Amino acid sequence: MSQILLKSDNKADIDLLLAFARRLNIGVVEVNEAESLKLASEWKQKLKLMGKAADDPLFLSDVAEVLDDFKYADEDGDS
Protein backbone atom coordinates (compact mmCIF):
# COMPACT_ATOMS: atom_id res chain seq x y z
CA MET A 1 0.00 0.00 0.00
CA SER A 2 1.28 3.49 -0.87
CA GLN A 3 1.53 6.19 1.76
CA ILE A 4 1.29 9.98 1.52
CA LEU A 5 1.72 13.04 3.71
CA LEU A 6 -0.82 15.81 3.09
CA LYS A 7 -0.03 19.50 3.67
CA SER A 8 -2.39 22.25 2.65
CA ASP A 9 -3.70 25.56 3.92
CA ASN A 10 -7.14 24.84 2.51
CA LYS A 11 -9.41 22.49 4.47
CA ALA A 12 -11.50 21.72 1.38
CA ASP A 13 -8.37 20.57 -0.47
CA ILE A 14 -7.42 18.30 2.42
CA ASP A 15 -10.90 16.77 2.47
CA LEU A 16 -10.80 16.16 -1.29
CA LEU A 17 -7.33 14.63 -1.16
CA LEU A 18 -8.36 12.38 1.74
CA ALA A 19 -11.35 11.16 -0.28
CA PHE A 20 -9.08 10.36 -3.25
CA ALA A 21 -6.60 8.60 -0.97
CA ARG A 22 -9.33 6.38 0.48
CA ARG A 23 -10.68 5.62 -2.99
CA LEU A 24 -7.22 4.64 -4.25
CA ASN A 25 -6.42 2.63 -1.09
CA ILE A 26 -3.52 4.94 -0.17
CA GLY A 27 -2.58 5.16 3.49
CA VAL A 28 -2.39 8.70 4.82
CA VAL A 29 0.60 8.92 7.14
CA GLU A 30 0.00 12.45 8.38
CA VAL A 31 -2.23 15.43 7.71
CA ASN A 32 -0.36 18.58 8.68
CA GLU A 33 -2.76 21.46 8.27
CA ALA A 34 -1.33 23.70 11.01
CA GLU A 35 2.15 23.88 9.48
CA SER A 36 0.71 24.74 6.09
CA LEU A 37 -1.40 27.47 7.65
CA LYS A 38 1.70 28.87 9.36
CA LEU A 39 3.62 28.86 6.06
CA ALA A 40 0.72 30.57 4.28
CA SER A 41 0.61 33.22 7.00
CA GLU A 42 4.36 33.82 6.68
CA TRP A 43 4.02 34.06 2.89
CA LYS A 44 1.25 36.67 3.20
CA GLN A 45 3.40 38.65 5.63
CA LYS A 46 6.34 38.59 3.19
CA LEU A 47 4.08 39.78 0.37
CA LYS A 48 2.97 42.72 2.51
CA LEU A 49 6.61 43.64 3.19
CA MET A 50 7.38 43.43 -0.53
CA GLY A 51 4.46 45.76 -1.20
CA LYS A 52 5.89 48.27 1.27
CA ALA A 53 9.29 48.05 -0.47
CA ALA A 54 7.67 49.33 -3.67
CA ASP A 55 7.24 52.70 -1.91
CA ASP A 56 10.66 52.76 -0.21
CA PRO A 57 12.91 55.42 -1.83
CA LEU A 58 16.11 53.53 -0.98
CA PHE A 59 14.79 50.32 -2.54
CA LEU A 60 13.61 52.20 -5.64
CA SER A 61 17.00 53.87 -6.05
CA ASP A 62 18.71 50.46 -5.79
CA VAL A 63 16.39 49.05 -8.47
CA ALA A 64 17.08 52.06 -10.71
CA GLU A 65 20.84 51.54 -10.25
CA VAL A 66 20.60 47.86 -11.21
CA LEU A 67 18.46 48.72 -14.24
CA ASP A 68 21.03 51.32 -15.24
CA ASP A 69 23.82 48.71 -14.97
CA PHE A 70 22.04 46.52 -17.53
CA LYS A 71 20.79 49.32 -19.74
CA TYR A 72 23.18 48.54 -22.60
CA ALA A 73 23.37 44.77 -22.18
CA ASP A 74 22.68 42.84 -25.36
CA GLU A 75 19.52 40.73 -25.32
CA ASP A 76 21.50 37.66 -26.41
CA GLY A 77 23.85 37.98 -23.47
CA ASP A 78 26.76 39.27 -25.54
CA SER A 79 28.20 42.58 -24.36
Phi, psi and omega in degrees: 000136177284156179229148178223160174241123183258131174225126179200153176262006182240114182301323180296321178296317178300314180299317180295315180295323176297320178297316178297319181299316178298316182297324182267006179060044178256129179283129178269116183283318184202143172243111185247081182280323185295318180296319179296321177296321178297315180296320178296321179295316178297320179297316179297322179295319179295322177296321177297317179295322177295324177296322177293325181297331181296342179254359183278119182300323179294316178298315181296324178291324176296318179296317179298321179295317178296317178299321179295322179299327184256011184303319185255012178291139178288143182297333181276355180096354178271132180271000000 
